[in-house]
Amino acid sequence: MNYFVFLPASEARNLQDNRRSVYKSDYIDIRLRKNKMSDGENELEEQLEKTTLDDDSGEEEEENEDEYDYDLIVIGGGSGGLACAKEAVANGAKVACLDYVKPTPLGTKWGIGGTCVNVGCIPKKLMHQASLLGESIHEATAYGWEIPNKEAIKPKWENLVQAVQNHIKSVNWVTRVDLRDKKVEYINGAGSFKDPHTVVAKMKNGSERTLTGRNVVIAVGGRPRYPDIPGAVEYGITSDDLFSLDKEPGKTLVVGAGYIGLECAGFLKGLGYDATVMVRSIVLRGFDQQMANMVADSMVERGIPFLHKTIPKSVEKTQDGRLLVKYVNTETQEEGSDVYDTVLWAIGRKGLVDDLNLGAAGIEVKADKIAVNEAEQTNVPHIFAVGDIIHGRPELTPVAIHAGRLLARRLFGGSKQIMDYTDVATTVFSPLEYACVGMAEEDAIQKFGEDNIEVFHGFYKPTEFFIPQKSVRYCYVKAVAERSGDQKVLGLHYLGPVAGEVIQGFAAAVKSGLTMKILLNTVGIHPTTAEEFTRLAITKRSGLDPTPASCCS
Ligand code: FAD
């Protein structure tokens, strides 16, 4: 079978380089075309529909004498749904996977792959990288690079967006081909229940298709919330719009201090736009609060102001097309206002349960999420949920993927392994990154009592920060451990460069029962920042100064 796909030149070259390893059996004719962004339309998706996937119509449908059309219907083609669908097929199941993206109020839409690929982890990390690169250019002169007119160097938002979107489109394409290769039937339609075994897929053109499944997995994820204030939906945007915004964001108010809000404010500032963070209550709820406050302080140090204990009251358009935001301090009741070019809502995400007609299947909903047991099973035994839509579990891509895969293996591969949601490592890609695994200090104190835990900590100076004289004030590591015996490590926290890369390996150690005895007996790799964990000699209880004396002793 030949596939024809039109891709931007850079992505096409990537695919050409990789195609033999990625696509074993099929030949892909990649035709270069000039880079051109479409206004919100996902051209690649349409191209795919026209050129390749209609080929399916000619293929012979397998006879299915079963009582149901499919062994498994997956509703939602994001991280969790796709992983589950592919693993189910690998274990011999007949699978259909539905995916449909409702456009944002601004009209933004995207292709298959879910939040992570299209409007989450991937574009976020790329924009974070773009912002770090800007920093590096400015540091380079300290290292001897001669950069004429350094101050004139700035990013072009439209080019950045185009590069990011080109990458996303190539991932959309690879995902579609992968589903086809793996024999997952992809249906670009919105799924809802007709009864516990029947799902109706509503297609883009309004037509409907009815499918029956022995099992159903709900993996519909969530979408950003908008506040209930005048002008919020009309004038504000969310992370769903930001990564494809066709004009530069300018001076931006980010409302919300969860990780998404901080990350967006961080890279916008790094790209040269004024960014302010409005915080209703606390920063990075759910994270270690000492570390969370240090993240916020490190952002303030970089010129990102925080409006604490403040909520927005309204957004209005000014005569010159900017946005007037009125707000109030919830402690002092003092009112204030300012004018911005962009208002970004990052006040949390809502599970997409409303359009699923869950009542027809009798599925219980808990605070716009789905309640499941430890085997991701809902109250209806043959209906399961994975990913962000599950109530009370971490909303992270690798969590959704792992849970989806394990579920498929249990359903079709005879496995008994259930997902372990403890000690999941994560990173906040704030300009100075924060990563952690395991318990927050306050959670450990609450669970074991202050007398029974020991907190080791230390500030450190990354070698690469010396020459450009970057601030090391917030470079800090902390280990929370049991106080007795070999001191089992309960949590590790790291604030500094490449935090995710540092913590990923330690996460495996923590999962394997790492103790402080082992950690402090581990020989570090010098000079790295990760080695700071092996040099954690000072406890908070000792009251000793945790600032470093020298880098090499
Ligand atoms: P999703 O990926 O959201 O996929 C659900 C899919 O189902 C979507 O395509 C949706 O449109 C579709 N759908 C919804 N309803 C229906 C229906 N009725 N019928 C058919 N299809 C439907 N996680 C990390 O691990 N690391 C990060 O750095 C990170 N950064 C993030 C940054 C941002 C800005 C955001 C928003 C999220 C980030 N996340 C990150 C979270 C991560 O994206 C999610 O945890 C992950 O995508 C959840 O996967 P999922 O399969 O549960 O849902």
Boltz pocket constraint, residues with backbone or C-beta under 6 A from the ligand:
constraints:
  - pocket:
      binder: B
      contacts: [[A, 75], [A, 76], [A, 77], [A, 78], [A, 79], [A, 80], [A, 81], [A, 98], [A, 99], [A, 100], [A, 101], [A, 102], [A, 111], [A, 112], [A, 113], [A, 114], [A, 115], [A, 116], [A, 117], [A, 119], [A, 120], [A, 121], [A, 122], [A, 124], [A, 189], [A, 190], [A, 191], [A, 192], [A, 219], [A, 220], [A, 221], [A, 222], [A, 239], [A, 260], [A, 352], [A, 355], [A, 356], [A, 386], [A, 387], [A, 388], [A, 389], [A, 394], [A, 395], [A, 396], [A, 397], [A, 398], [A, 400], [A, 427]]
      max_distance: 6.0
